[in-house]
Every structure is written in structure tokens, then in C-alpha cells.
Amino acid sequence: MKSLFNQAAAGLRVLLVFTVLLGVLYPLGVWAVSRIPGLQSNAEGSVLSQDGQAVGSSLIGVDPVPADPARDPWFHNRPSAGSENPLGPGDPSTSGGSNMGAYNEDLVAAVKERKDLIAQREGVSPDQVPVDAVTASASGLDPSISTAYADLQARRVATNTGLSEERVRQLVEEHTSGAGIGIPGVNVLELNLAVRAAGGRQG
């Protein structure tokens, strides 16, 4: 009986030690590290704010939906393979690609449909639509687009926001970076916020 009591007491002590260590000290340590300057933004999801309100994350791309598609004032993200519509928006609660090969008939059809829709929206021929505009990223939540896709959308954004096309293209240039793997890209949410801050009408 005494041996059983000693074993139970030893087990309880181990439980208490690991509860404090892994249930209290370790989470507090992780939280403390996340407060280090330079890490806090990523730890909190790199949330972007405007006028004191959280408006999204710079790391998660969610395609904006215009109030009036005929007067669309937004720059748009890459399409998401998980969205119900050809061009989005995607569902930020899920992430993933289509897993379709380059010669998959459904993928080829989806790319053609996206290309036609974007060409119609931007008032250009389908062969002027860049590749990243019609292909979904691996995550489906890519926050950035190529400078070619941003340039393609600049005229429409200028027309529907009241800003000059020169000013819109200047904003695109200001928000172009080589973040990540060094390929020039534009963060769509940051660019749309800049257009709004510049006095552009947004819907």
C-alpha cells in the first residue's frame, strides 16, 4: 500500500511539474519571444489597419468584391482554386491548390475562362493577360500579384476612382518590392489602401 502511495505521489509530482513547465512557462516563453521587435507583426498575423480599424493581413490575399462590378475600383488578387467563381474571392479559412496538372482539361478550361473574363474587365485582348492573373497560387491566398498584372489593372482603377492613371501607376511603383524570392511583386491589399488614402473612390 505504501509503495502504491509513493508511486501515485511521484506521478502527481511529475504531472504538476510538466503542467507548469508545458502549460504555463512554455506558452509564456513563446508569447514573450513574439513580442521582440521585428517579430510582433508576424506573430499577430501582420494585420493592416486604416483609420484605427483592422482591414486585413498583408500575408493573406483575399480578392476584393466591388459593390458595382460595372464600376470596379479595386486591384484584384490572383484567383483561388477553392473559390466558387472563376475569379474568386477565395475562402481565407482554407488554403490549397487544385492539384491539377498543366494538361488537365478542367484546368485548361478554367484558365481560358479566367483569361476571357479578365480581358473583358480590363478592356484588352486575352493575349495581354499575364499568367499569374489566370493561375491560382499553391495556397490560393497569395497576397501579391506581378507588376504586369498590376499595370494591366491601373487604367480601370484610375477610371473608377477618379485618380489620374499616372498617379495610380505611381502608387503601383511605390508598392512594388522584391520581398520573398526577389521577383518584383505588388501587395494588393496595401496597394488598394494606398489608392484609398490618395483620395480614390472605393466601393
Secondary structure as a PSIPRED ss2 file (coil, helix, strand):
# PSIPRED VFORMAT (PSIPRED V4.0)

   1 M C   1.000  0.000  0.000
   2 K H   0.000  1.000  0.000
   3 S H   0.000  1.000  0.000
   4 L H   0.000  1.000  0.000
   5 F H   0.000  1.000  0.000
   6 N H   0.000  1.000  0.000
   7 Q H   0.000  1.000  0.000
   8 A H   0.000  1.000  0.000
   9 A H   0.000  1.000  0.000
  10 A H   0.000  1.000  0.000
  11 G H   0.000  1.000  0.000
  12 L H   0.000  1.000  0.000
  13 R H   0.000  1.000  0.000
  14 V H   0.000  1.000  0.000
  15 L H   0.000  1.000  0.000
  16 L H   0.000  1.000  0.000
  17 V H   0.000  1.000  0.000
  18 F H   0.000  1.000  0.000
  19 T H   0.000  1.000  0.000
  20 V H   0.000  1.000  0.000
  21 L H   0.000  1.000  0.000
  22 L H   0.000  1.000  0.000
  23 G H   0.000  1.000  0.000
  24 V H   0.000  1.000  0.000
  25 L H   0.000  1.000  0.000
  26 Y H   0.000  1.000  0.000
  27 P H   0.000  1.000  0.000
  28 L H   0.000  1.000  0.000
  29 G H   0.000  1.000  0.000
  30 V H   0.000  1.000  0.000
  31 W H   0.000  1.000  0.000
  32 A H   0.000  1.000  0.000
  33 V H   0.000  1.000  0.000
  34 S H   0.000  1.000  0.000
  35 R C   1.000  0.000  0.000
  36 I C   1.000  0.000  0.000
  37 P C   1.000  0.000  0.000
  38 G C   1.000  0.000  0.000
  39 L C   1.000  0.000  0.000
  40 Q H   0.000  1.000  0.000
  41 S H   0.000  1.000  0.000
  42 N H   0.000  1.000  0.000
  43 A H   0.000  1.000  0.000
  44 E C   1.000  0.000  0.000
  45 G C   1.000  0.000  0.000
  46 S C   1.000  0.000  0.000
  47 V E   0.000  0.000  1.000
  48 L E   0.000  0.000  1.000
  49 S E   0.000  0.000  1.000
  50 Q E   0.000  0.000  1.000
  51 D C   1.000  0.000  0.000
  52 G C   1.000  0.000  0.000
  53 Q E   0.000  0.000  1.000
  54 A E   0.000  0.000  1.000
  55 V E   0.000  0.000  1.000
  56 G E   0.000  0.000  1.000
  57 S E   0.000  0.000  1.000
  58 S C   1.000  0.000  0.000
  59 L C   1.000  0.000  0.000
  60 I C   1.000  0.000  0.000
  61 G C   1.000  0.000  0.000
  62 V C   1.000  0.000  0.000
  63 D C   1.000  0.000  0.000
  64 P C   1.000  0.000  0.000
  65 V C   1.000  0.000  0.000
  66 P C   1.000  0.000  0.000
  67 A C   1.000  0.000  0.000
  68 D C   1.000  0.000  0.000
  69 P H   0.000  1.000  0.000
  70 A H   0.000  1.000  0.000
  71 R H   0.000  1.000  0.000
  72 D C   1.000  0.000  0.000
  73 P C   1.000  0.000  0.000
  74 W C   1.000  0.000  0.000
  75 F C   1.000  0.000  0.000
  76 H C   1.000  0.000  0.000
  77 N C   1.000  0.000  0.000
  78 R C   1.000  0.000  0.000
  79 P C   1.000  0.000  0.000
  80 S C   1.000  0.000  0.000
  81 A C   1.000  0.000  0.000
  82 G C   1.000  0.000  0.000
  83 S C   1.000  0.000  0.000
  84 E C   1.000  0.000  0.000
  85 N C   1.000  0.000  0.000
  86 P C   1.000  0.000  0.000
  87 L C   1.000  0.000  0.000
  88 G C   1.000  0.000  0.000
  89 P C   1.000  0.000  0.000
  90 G C   1.000  0.000  0.000
  91 D C   1.000  0.000  0.000
  92 P C   1.000  0.000  0.000
  93 S C   1.000  0.000  0.000
  94 T C   1.000  0.000  0.000
  95 S C   1.000  0.000  0.000
  96 G C   1.000  0.000  0.000
  97 G C   1.000  0.000  0.000
  98 S C   1.000  0.000  0.000
  99 N C   1.000  0.000  0.000
 100 M C   1.000  0.000  0.000
 101 G C   1.000  0.000  0.000
 102 A C   1.000  0.000  0.000
 103 Y C   1.000  0.000  0.000
 104 N C   1.000  0.000  0.000
 105 E H   0.000  1.000  0.000
 106 D H   0.000  1.000  0.000
 107 L H   0.000  1.000  0.000
 108 V H   0.000  1.000  0.000
 109 A H   0.000  1.000  0.000
 110 A H   0.000  1.000  0.000
 111 V H   0.000  1.000  0.000
 112 K H   0.000  1.000  0.000
 113 E H   0.000  1.000  0.000
 114 R H   0.000  1.000  0.000
 115 K H   0.000  1.000  0.000
 116 D H   0.000  1.000  0.000
 117 L H   0.000  1.000  0.000
 118 I H   0.000  1.000  0.000
 119 A H   0.000  1.000  0.000
 120 Q H   0.000  1.000  0.000
 121 R H   0.000  1.000  0.000
 122 E H   0.000  1.000  0.000
 123 G C   1.000  0.000  0.000
 124 V C   1.000  0.000  0.000
 125 S C   1.000  0.000  0.000
 126 P H   0.000  1.000  0.000
 127 D H   0.000  1.000  0.000
 128 Q H   0.000  1.000  0.000
 129 V C   1.000  0.000  0.000
 130 P C   1.000  0.000  0.000
 131 V H   0.000  1.000  0.000
 132 D H   0.000  1.000  0.000
 133 A H   0.000  1.000  0.000
 134 V C   1.000  0.000  0.000
 135 T C   1.000  0.000  0.000
 136 A C   1.000  0.000  0.000
 137 S C   1.000  0.000  0.000
 138 A C   1.000  0.000  0.000
 139 S C   1.000  0.000  0.000
 140 G C   1.000  0.000  0.000
 141 L C   1.000  0.000  0.000
 142 D C   1.000  0.000  0.000
 143 P C   1.000  0.000  0.000
 144 S E   0.000  0.000  1.000
 145 I E   0.000  0.000  1.000
 146 S E   0.000  0.000  1.000
 147 T H   0.000  1.000  0.000
 148 A H   0.000  1.000  0.000
 149 Y H   0.000  1.000  0.000
 150 A H   0.000  1.000  0.000
 151 D H   0.000  1.000  0.000
 152 L H   0.000  1.000  0.000
 153 Q H   0.000  1.000  0.000
 154 A H   0.000  1.000  0.000
 155 R H   0.000  1.000  0.000
 156 R H   0.000  1.000  0.000
 157 V H   0.000  1.000  0.000
 158 A H   0.000  1.000  0.000
 159 T H   0.000  1.000  0.000
 160 N H   0.000  1.000  0.000
 161 T H   0.000  1.000  0.000
 162 G C   1.000  0.000  0.000
 163 L C   1.000  0.000  0.000
 164 S C   1.000  0.000  0.000
 165 E H   0.000  1.000  0.000
 166 E H   0.000  1.000  0.000
 167 R H   0.000  1.000  0.000
 168 V H   0.000  1.000  0.000
 169 R H   0.000  1.000  0.000
 170 Q H   0.000  1.000  0.000
 171 L H   0.000  1.000  0.000
 172 V H   0.000  1.000  0.000
 173 E H   0.000  1.000  0.000
 174 E H   0.000  1.000  0.000
 175 H C   1.000  0.000  0.000
 176 T E   0.000  0.000  1.000
 177 S E   0.000  0.000  1.000
 178 G C   1.000  0.000  0.000
 179 A C   1.000  0.000  0.000
 180 G C   1.000  0.000  0.000
 181 I C   1.000  0.000  0.000
 182 G C   1.000  0.000  0.000
 183 I C   1.000  0.000  0.000
 184 P C   1.000  0.000  0.000
 185 G E   0.000  0.000  1.000
 186 V E   0.000  0.000  1.000
 187 N E   0.000  0.000  1.000
 188 V H   0.000  1.000  0.000
 189 L H   0.000  1.000  0.000
 190 E H   0.000  1.000  0.000
 191 L H   0.000  1.000  0.000
 192 N H   0.000  1.000  0.000
 193 L H   0.000  1.000  0.000
 194 A H   0.000  1.000  0.000
 195 V H   0.000  1.000  0.000
 196 R H   0.000  1.000  0.000
 197 A H   0.000  1.000  0.000
 198 A C   1.000  0.000  0.000
 199 G C   1.000  0.000  0.000
 200 G C   1.000  0.000  0.000
 201 R C   1.000  0.000  0.000
 202 Q C   1.000  0.000  0.000
 203 G C   1.000  0.000  0.000
